[in-house]
């Protein structure tokens, strides 16, 4: 953080620009906006959001808003180099309330790439490495100002004859069949770039920062602004574990039957999450005990293939990704919760953070307790930011971070 002394209060933000572009004309609406919300999520291909307008100029009528407009934002936190600057397509207007001298309404917006995707179809054969195909589709059909960052090379390749699907539909189809060390590859948009990465690779990043939770009953007080920026002000209720849901979803174990209608044969494969996870060197302790009840036959999937129906038709290798992706994607959405923190414009979805969460116990008066003895061994640790809700209200920026972890620092048993 640079020039921390320039910040008057934690979460302070400067709104450099909020403009609507209509028929080539830029209209400054910064004075009309009362609240701006921007969403970014690793499980969503594009960003969305809305602004609340208090309109005494009858802007909605004079423009008018007709479905051809874009809206541009530029926010920056004092003392930080990075900004959130983005142009979106206005997708809808709702909640319009009429008054005697003014009216209020909400303008919803979405990434301009989403608009391009919605009116583009691809009807041709695609063949190659999965990361190369996704990069090619993005550059040829979606790329505007943002770049696509590919964080790792893929092992997988595929062949697809697209039946006039949209670019994002094809990209998601390919992601489902892509694998690196793990088959949990995602294509998503952050506020700086688009990204193609596996969840496993995202978790290997060095933490962006350390966030600490101080319960309201604590006597500890953050006195300097730098510390306040790393303060978790609120934690949502946490869903810690659900054994039945994991069993039914095939998280712990599952089986796959492949039926080749060309060769007229079938094969059966099984998956054990605990055994396979041990092969990953970057993971901590398993999020469930080794002896949790599981049976691969309780979650069975059948996949049909036509291997070498034509000379260049490759084997889809369902056994390498179908069961695995199902299990890893469940894990990516299993242990996650929301924290409220002061806003900063240099943060982005897909980054990791370190969370320090104390145990909910009384003070140890023995004199032998260490720092780690006061920390919750399961809730403290490294997390991946899976979504961010940016809230800009007047000159205040607050964030709701949805975070997840895929392992613990200490065994559950």
KEDREN-304420 format. One line per field, with one value per residue (C-alpha): residue number from 1; x, y, z; residue in one letter. Coordinates in pm, 1 decimal, m for minus. Layout:
<atoms>
num c(NUM, ...)
c1 c(X, ...)
c2 c(Y, ...)
c3 c(Z, ...)
residuo c(A, ...)
</atoms>
This chain:
<atoms>
num c(1, 2, 3, 4, 5, 6, 7, 8, 9, 10, 11, 12, 13, 14, 15, 16, 17, 18, 19, 20, 21, 22, 23, 24, 25, 26, 27, 28, 29, 30, 31, 32, 33, 34, 35, 36, 37, 38, 39, 40, 41, 42, 43, 44, 45, 46, 47, 48, 49, 50, 51, 52, 53, 54, 55, 56, 57, 58, 59, 60, 61, 62, 63, 64, 65, 66, 67, 68, 69, 70, 71, 72, 73, 74, 75, 76, 77, 78, 79, 80, 81, 82, 83, 84, 85, 86, 87, 88, 89, 90, 91, 92, 93, 94, 95, 96, 97, 98, 99, 100, 101, 102, 103, 104, 105, 106, 107, 108, 109, 110, 111, 112, 113, 114, 115, 116, 117, 118, 119, 120, 121, 122, 123, 124, 125, 126, 127, 128, 129, 130, 131, 132, 133, 134, 135, 136, 137, 138, 139, 140, 141, 142, 143, 144, 145, 146, 147, 148, 149, 150, 151, 152, 153, 154, 155, 156, 157, 158, 159, 160, 161, 162, 163, 164, 165, 166, 167, 168, 169, 170, 171, 172, 173, 174, 175, 176, 177, 178, 179, 180, 181, 182, 183, 184, 185, 186, 187, 188, 189, 190, 191, 192, 193, 194, 195, 196, 197, 198, 199, 200, 201, 202, 203, 204, 205, 206, 207, 208, 209, 210, 211, 212, 213, 214, 215, 216, 217, 218, 219, 220, 221, 222, 223, 224, 225, 226, 227, 228, 229, 230, 231, 232, 233, 234, 235, 236, 237, 238, 239, 240, 241, 242, 243, 244, 245, 246, 247, 248, 249, 250, 251, 252, 253, 254, 255, 256, 257, 258, 259, 260, 261, 262, 263, 264, 265, 266, 267, 268, 269, 270, 271, 272, 273, 274, 275, 276, 277, 278, 279, 280, 281, 282, 283, 284, 285, 286, 287, 288, 289, 290, 291, 292, 293, 294, 295, 296, 297, 298, 299, 300, 301, 302, 303, 304, 305, 306, 307, 308, 309, 310, 311, 312, 313, 314, 315, 316, 317, 318, 319, 320, 321, 322, 323, 324, 325, 326, 327, 328, 329, 330, 331, 332, 333, 334, 335, 336, 337, 338, 339, 340, 341, 342, 343, 344, 345, 346, 347, 348, 349, 350, 351, 352, 353, 354, 355, 356, 357, 358, 359, 360, 361, 362, 363, 364, 365, 366, 367, 368, 369, 370, 371, 372, 373, 374, 375, 376, 377, 378, 379, 380, 381, 382, 383, 384, 385, 386, 387, 388, 389, 390, 391, 392, 393, 394, 395, 396, 397, 398, 399, 400, 401, 402, 403, 404, 405, 406, 407, 408, 409, 410, 411, 412, 413)
c1 c(0.0, 140.5, 75.4, m141.6, m130.0, m345.1, m640.3, m873.9, m1079.3, m1071.5, m1272.9, m1257.2, m1300.8, m1275.2, m1526.2, m1343.9, m1612.8, m1967.3, m2086.7, m2352.9, m2268.5, m2567.4, m2541.5, m2180.7, m2251.2, m2105.9, m2335.8, m2187.6, m2431.4, m2199.4, m2415.5, m2730.5, m2593.9, m2663.5, m2536.6, m2326.4, m2286.8, m2048.8, m2023.6, m1737.6, m1742.0, m1514.6, m1826.5, m1957.4, m1808.0, m1876.1, m1927.0, m2262.4, m2399.8, m2646.9, m2666.7, m2945.1, m3033.5, m3206.0, m3308.3, m3433.5, m3331.1, m3558.8, m3253.1, m3431.9, m3674.5, m3440.5, m3174.9, m3384.9, m3257.7, m3340.0, m3112.5, m2817.5, m2628.3, m2314.0, m2210.4, m1850.3, m1709.7, m1374.2, m1316.1, m988.8, m883.6, m651.8, m302.8, m341.6, m212.3, m471.6, m819.3, m1148.3, m1224.8, m1472.4, m1736.3, m2054.6, m2359.0, m2686.8, m2908.6, m3225.0, m3395.2, m3639.3, m3785.8, m3882.9, m4060.2, m4218.5, m4228.7, m4349.9, m4009.5, m3783.1, m3783.3, m3572.3, m3481.2, m3216.8, m2997.1, m2861.6, m2548.8, m2335.7, m1997.6, m1996.3, m1848.1, m2174.0, m2370.3, m2131.0, m2167.2, m2546.2, m2560.1, m2272.3, m2293.2, m2014.9, m2093.1, m1767.6, m1527.7, m1286.4, m990.9, m683.0, m557.7, m838.8, m653.9, m556.3, m916.7, m1052.2, m786.5, m868.4, m1243.9, m1191.2, m955.4, m1167.5, m1517.3, m1510.6, m1193.5, m1242.2, m1024.1, m952.8, m699.5, m732.2, m475.5, m411.4, m242.2, m133.2, m106.3, m368.0, m300.5, m637.9, m742.1, m1081.8, m1278.6, m1611.2, m1840.2, m2029.8, m2404.3, m2420.4, m2349.7, m2243.3, m1872.5, m1925.0, m2135.1, m1852.4, m1592.7, m1789.5, m1834.5, m1458.2, m1383.5, m1593.6, m1361.9, m1033.5, m777.4, m435.8, m333.2, m700.3, m1009.4, m1165.2, m1087.9, m1290.2, m1322.8, m1416.1, m1385.0, m1215.8, m1212.7, m870.0, m873.1, m1040.9, m885.9, m860.3, m738.5, m804.0, m919.1, m619.9, m381.0, m556.0, m506.2, m128.4, m95.4, 79.1, m186.2, m285.3, m308.1, m397.1, m744.0, m816.6, m1147.1, m1182.6, m1513.0, m1714.4, m1664.8, m1286.6, m1093.6, m847.8, m879.4, m716.5, m562.5, m385.9, m551.3, m334.1, m455.1, m816.2, m799.9, m721.1, m1006.3, m1297.1, m1597.4, m1852.4, m1866.1, m2178.8, m2315.3, m2089.1, m2208.0, m1923.3, m1992.9, m2277.6, m2196.3, m2524.7, m2493.4, m2134.7, m2235.9, m2528.8, m2321.0, m2041.3, m1789.2, m1627.8, m1651.5, m1826.5, m1821.2, m1838.5, m1953.6, m1843.1, m2035.8, m1866.6, m2139.5, m1881.0, m1673.0, m1979.1, m1807.2, m1834.1, m1584.1, m1629.3, m1412.5, m1418.2, m1306.5, m1195.1, m1140.6, m922.4, m683.0, m652.4, m605.8, m293.9, m125.6, m147.5, 155.1, 12.6, m282.4, m316.7, m504.2, m814.9, m1141.1, m1309.8, m1181.5, m1048.2, m1307.4, m1618.8, m1880.4, m1863.0, m1952.7, m1867.9, m2178.7, m2415.1, m2325.8, m2297.9, m2276.0, m2303.9, m2126.9, m2167.8, m1891.7, m1818.0, m1444.2, m1290.3, m1625.3, m1419.2, m1041.0, m977.1, m1236.8, m1034.3, m1119.3, m1295.9, m1131.5, m1431.0, m1248.4, m988.6, m1225.0, m1596.2, m1590.3, m1298.2, m1452.6, m1779.4, m1594.6, m1356.5, m1629.0, m1838.6, m1536.1, m1488.3, m1839.6, m1856.1, m1669.8, m1726.8, m1872.1, m1889.6, m1681.4, m1734.4, m1419.2, m1326.2, m1309.8, m989.2, m963.7, m650.5, m823.3, m971.7, m1166.0, m949.9, m685.3, m603.4, m601.0, m496.3, m767.2, m693.5, m999.3, m972.9, m1125.8, m1451.9, m1309.3, m1224.0, m883.4, m608.1, m463.1, m206.4, 65.1, 167.2, m57.1, 106.2, m32.7, m153.1, m339.5, m580.5, m657.8, m934.1, m731.5, m1008.3, m1136.8, m800.9, m578.1, m559.4, m874.6, m960.1, m1179.7, m1460.0, m1674.1, m1669.6, m1963.3, m1827.3, m2055.7, m1984.9, m2204.6, m2116.6, m1742.3, m1739.9, m1633.7, m1727.0, m1678.2, m1845.7, m1589.7, m1714.1, m1417.0, m1355.6, m1091.2, m1015.5, m818.9, m749.2, m430.9, m521.5, m683.3, m1051.0, m992.2)
c2 c(0.0, 335.8, 672.1, 532.6, 874.2, 1017.1, 803.0, 971.3, 664.2, 293.3, 198.4, 547.0, 555.5, 821.4, 804.5, 937.4, 859.3, 733.5, 811.6, 680.5, 672.7, 710.8, 760.7, 873.4, 1125.3, 1087.4, 1198.2, 1239.8, 1087.6, 1076.8, 1326.5, 1115.9, 782.4, 697.1, 338.5, 118.6, m258.0, m465.1, m846.0, m1071.7, m1450.1, m1737.3, m1944.9, m1678.7, m1606.2, m1231.1, m946.6, m787.5, m513.1, m231.5, 135.5, 315.4, 651.3, 945.1, 1138.3, 1497.5, 1569.4, 1314.0, 1158.5, 833.8, 1025.6, 1276.9, 1027.8, 809.7, 474.2, 248.4, m55.3, 89.8, 250.1, 164.0, 278.0, 340.0, 340.1, 438.7, 388.1, 410.2, 375.0, 655.0, 520.9, 230.7, 224.1, m17.6, 102.5, m55.2, 92.9, m81.7, m20.7, m230.3, m272.1, m150.8, m459.2, m345.7, m75.7, m164.7, m61.1, 277.6, 496.5, 826.3, 1131.9, 1489.2, 1639.1, 1338.2, 965.4, 672.1, 356.1, 86.5, 38.0, m313.7, m377.7, m664.8, m705.2, m599.4, m940.4, m1096.9, m890.1, m996.9, m1360.0, m1342.3, m1249.3, m1467.4, m1829.6, m2065.9, m2352.0, m2522.4, m2795.9, m2725.4, m2951.0, m2917.1, m2865.3, m2737.2, m2424.3, m2338.8, m2376.5, m2152.5, m1888.5, m1895.3, m1861.6, m1573.1, m1382.3, m1429.9, m1381.2, m1210.5, m1007.4, m634.1, m439.9, m709.4, m986.1, m1356.6, m1481.8, m1857.2, m1965.3, m2316.7, m2545.6, m2819.7, m3188.1, m3248.3, m3214.1, m3245.3, m3234.0, m3056.6, m2975.1, m2681.7, m2682.5, m2301.1, m2254.4, m1920.4, m1870.3, m1890.4, m2206.1, m2370.3, m2244.8, m2389.6, m2720.4, m2738.4, m2639.8, m2932.6, m3165.0, m2988.9, m3107.9, m3012.0, m3169.5, m3151.9, m3129.9, m2823.2, m2566.2, m2242.8, m1947.7, m1628.7, m1251.8, m1046.4, m667.8, m660.9, m950.4, m1271.2, m1588.9, m1955.1, m2158.6, m2464.8, m2409.6, m2613.2, m2372.1, m2067.7, m2212.6, m2232.3, m1852.0, m1654.1, m1489.8, m1138.0, m1039.6, m1144.6, m1071.6, m1105.8, m1142.3, m970.3, m1054.2, m754.9, m859.0, m842.1, m558.8, m548.6, m234.5, m156.9, 187.5, 238.6, 246.7, m28.2, m272.2, m165.0, m254.0, m612.4, m634.2, m872.9, m679.5, m958.6, m1331.3, m1495.4, m1818.3, m2106.9, m2441.1, m2655.9, m3011.0, m3216.4, m3588.2, m3692.7, m3425.4, m3529.8, m3894.7, m3820.3, m3590.2, m3843.6, m3624.4, m3899.4, m4179.2, m4255.0, m4489.7, m4442.1, m4679.7, m4598.3, m4757.9, m4758.6, m4807.5, m4843.4, m5117.2, m5252.8, m5274.2, m5114.5, m5042.7, m4948.6, m4707.8, m4598.8, m4282.0, m4235.7, m3870.8, m3939.0, m4165.1, m3939.7, m3624.4, m3767.6, m3736.5, m3355.3, m3204.3, m2855.8, m2959.8, m2951.5, m3203.3, m3369.6, m3188.4, m3510.8, m3811.6, m4111.1, m4339.6, m4137.0, m4386.0, m4400.5, m4638.4, m4571.9, m4760.8, m4511.9, m4249.8, m4407.6, m4228.5, m4369.5, m4202.3, m4312.2, m4270.1, m4355.5, m4407.1, m4398.9, m4391.4, m4174.2, m4193.9, m3862.8, m3901.2, m3914.9, m4105.7, m3856.2, m4025.0, m3976.4, m4173.0, m3893.5, m3607.3, m3691.3, m3828.3, m3611.8, m3282.4, m3368.0, m3428.2, m3131.3, m2886.0, m2997.2, m2936.8, m2587.6, m2495.5, m2699.4, m2514.0, m2148.6, m1847.3, m1468.8, m1210.8, m835.7, m625.6, m265.4, m207.3, m179.1, m139.1, m352.7, m678.3, m919.9, m1244.3, m1557.4, m1436.0, m1612.3, m1462.9, m1580.4, m1566.6, m1545.6, m1653.7, m1709.5, m1995.1, m1920.8, m2002.1, m1816.1, m1673.9, m1919.8, m1812.9, m2092.8, m1878.6, m2160.8, m2077.8, m1985.0, m1768.8, m2074.6, m2203.5, m1912.2, m1977.6, m2196.5, m2473.4, m2544.2, m2198.0, m2020.0, m2066.5, m2006.3, m1927.6, m1860.9, m1559.8, m1709.6, m1395.6, m1026.6, m791.8, m437.7, m178.5, 189.4, 415.0, 784.2, 786.2, 447.6, 114.1, m210.4, m565.9, m896.5, m1167.9, m1520.9, m1741.2, m2116.5, m2357.5, m2707.3, m2840.1, m2787.4, m2718.5, m2995.1, m3339.3, m3372.6, m3709.3)
c3 c(0.0, m101.0, 69.1, 347.0, 512.0, 231.7, 335.2, 580.4, 664.8, 590.1, 281.6, 136.4, m242.4, m511.4, m794.1, m1097.8, m1350.7, m1397.1, m1748.2, m1982.3, m2351.5, m2581.3, m2958.4, m2923.7, m2647.8, m2295.4, m2012.3, m1665.0, m1413.7, m1112.2, m920.3, m981.7, m860.2, m496.5, m491.2, m723.0, m689.6, m903.9, m890.8, m997.7, m949.8, m1058.2, m1130.3, m1369.8, m1712.5, m1693.5, m1446.4, m1364.5, m1141.5, m1094.1, m1000.5, m815.7, m972.5, m805.1, m1115.4, m1095.0, m1455.6, m1621.0, m1778.0, m1854.3, m2078.0, m2239.6, m2351.2, m2373.1, m2237.9, m2530.7, m2506.2, m2700.9, m2412.0, m2218.9, m1872.3, m1766.9, m1412.1, m1267.4, m894.2, m703.1, m343.2, m223.8, m166.5, m412.2, m769.2, m905.2, m1007.8, m1108.8, m1449.6, m1676.1, m1943.3, m1926.4, m2144.8, m1991.3, m1996.7, m1818.9, m1612.2, m1335.8, m997.8, m1143.6, m889.7, m994.7, m767.1, m801.8, m889.2, m931.9, m994.1, m884.3, m1072.7, m1098.2, m1403.6, m1446.3, m1650.3, m1775.7, m1943.3, m2306.8, m2391.9, m2270.8, m2522.2, m2798.5, m2690.3, m2692.8, m3062.5, m3187.7, m3299.4, m3403.6, m3637.6, m3728.6, m3625.6, m3340.7, m3263.8, m3044.4, m2690.7, m2471.6, m2355.8, m2714.4, m2831.9, m2556.0, m2625.0, m2997.5, m2937.8, m2695.6, m2926.1, m3238.1, m3097.1, m2753.9, m2699.9, m2659.9, m2411.7, m2153.6, m2208.7, m2131.9, m1880.2, m1909.9, m1587.8, m1691.1, m1990.7, m2032.1, m2078.8, m2244.3, m2608.1, m2771.3, m3095.7, m3128.6, m3419.8, m3273.0, m3353.2, m3372.5, m3002.5, m2855.9, m2774.4, m2396.9, m2427.5, m2621.8, m2372.8, m2079.6, m2265.5, m2320.8, m1959.0, m1839.0, m2032.8, m1955.4, m1707.2, m1583.5, m1252.6, m1159.6, m1385.8, m1221.1, m1491.1, m1495.5, m1733.8, m1550.0, m1549.8, m1280.2, m1268.2, m1436.8, m1690.0, m1801.0, m1661.7, m1756.1, m1460.5, m1250.9, m894.0, m782.7, m956.4, m809.1, m462.0, m513.6, m535.8, m266.3, m44.0, m148.7, 218.2, 572.3, 711.1, 1083.5, 1262.0, 1597.7, 1772.7, 1888.8, 2252.6, 2216.2, 2379.3, 2089.2, 1878.2, 1545.6, 1577.4, 1243.2, 900.6, 752.4, 1019.2, 976.3, 607.0, 709.3, 959.1, 898.3, 1024.1, 984.3, 904.6, 763.5, 919.6, 813.3, 674.1, 797.9, 680.5, 529.6, 504.5, 337.9, 69.9, m1.7, m31.1, m262.2, m483.8, m529.4, m350.5, m142.8, m398.3, m726.5, m1023.7, m1399.1, m1672.3, m2026.8, m2314.0, m2652.4, m2913.2, m3190.4, m3030.4, m2844.9, m2510.2, m2169.5, m1893.6, m1529.2, m1327.8, m963.8, m787.7, m426.6, m339.1, m37.6, m229.9, m533.7, m327.0, m167.8, m510.7, m500.8, m332.0, m273.0, m58.5, 319.3, 531.3, 387.3, 459.9, 570.5, 770.6, 578.1, 739.0, 648.4, 513.4, 132.9, m146.4, m510.9, m625.4, m460.3, m721.7, m1067.9, m1400.6, m1751.9, m2044.0, m2406.5, m2662.4, m3024.4, m3020.7, m3371.0, m3546.2, m3780.8, m3808.8, m3630.0, m3354.6, m3028.7, m2715.6, m2481.2, m2180.9, m1952.8, m1684.4, m1656.4, m1579.9, m1536.3, m1180.1, m1078.7, m1191.7, m1019.7, m692.0, m711.2, m815.9, m518.2, m297.2, m442.7, m329.8, m10.7, 266.1, 178.5, 353.1, 322.3, 505.5, 508.1, 473.7, 381.9, 8.1, m193.7, m569.7, m603.7, m509.3, m761.0, m763.2, m798.7, m551.9, m224.7, 123.3, 467.2, 734.1, 1105.2, 1304.4, 1681.4, 1876.2, 2051.3, 2394.6, 2709.6, 2790.5, 2883.1, 3219.6, 3239.3, 3085.2, 2851.3, 2554.5, 2222.9, 1941.9, 1747.2, 2054.1, 2020.4, 1651.9, 1516.3, 1341.3, 1089.8, 1002.3, 1003.5, 701.6, 329.0, 129.3, m234.5, m312.5, m523.6, m554.0, m462.6, m419.3, m447.6, m289.2, m359.5, m149.3, m167.7, m88.0, 88.5, m59.6, 116.3, m5.9, 61.1, m14.5, m65.4, 23.1, 11.7, 131.1, 8.4, 306.3, 674.0, 869.4, 1111.5, 1054.3, 1143.0, 1295.7)
residuo c(X, X, X, X, X, X, X, X, X, X, X, X, X, X, X, X, X, X, X, X, X, X, X, X, X, X, X, X, X, X, X, X, X, X, X, X, X, X, X, X, X, X, X, X, X, X, X, X, X, X, X, X, X, X, X, X, X, X, X, X, X, X, X, X, X, X, X, X, X, X, X, X, X, X, X, X, X, X, X, X, X, X, X, X, X, X, X, X, X, X, X, X, X, X, X, X, X, X, X, X, X, X, X, X, X, X, X, X, X, X, X, X, X, X, X, X, X, X, X, X, X, X, X, X, X, X, X, X, X, X, X, X, X, X, X, X, X, X, X, X, X, X, X, X, X, X, X, X, X, X, X, X, X, X, X, X, X, X, X, X, X, X, X, X, X, X, X, X, X, X, X, X, X, X, X, X, X, X, X, X, X, X, X, X, X, X, X, X, X, X, X, X, X, X, X, X, X, X, X, X, X, X, X, X, X, X, X, X, X, X, X, X, X, X, X, X, X, X, X, X, X, X, X, X, X, X, X, X, X, X, X, X, X, X, X, X, X, X, X, X, X, X, X, X, X, X, X, X, X, X, X, X, X, X, X, X, X, X, X, X, X, X, X, X, X, X, X, X, X, X, X, X, X, X, X, X, X, X, X, X, X, X, X, X, X, X, X, X, X, X, X, X, X, X, X, X, X, X, X, X, X, X, X, X, X, X, X, X, X, X, X, X, X, X, X, X, X, X, X, X, X, X, X, X, X, X, X, X, X, X, X, X, X, X, X, X, X, X, X, X, X, X, X, X, X, X, X, X, X, X, X, X, X, X, X, X, X, X, X, X, X, X, X, X, X, X, X, X, X, X, X, X, X, X, X, X, X, X, X, X, X, X, X, X, X, X, X, X, X, X, X, X, X, X, X, X, X, X, X, X, X, X, X, X, X, X, X, X, X, X, X, X, X)
</atoms>
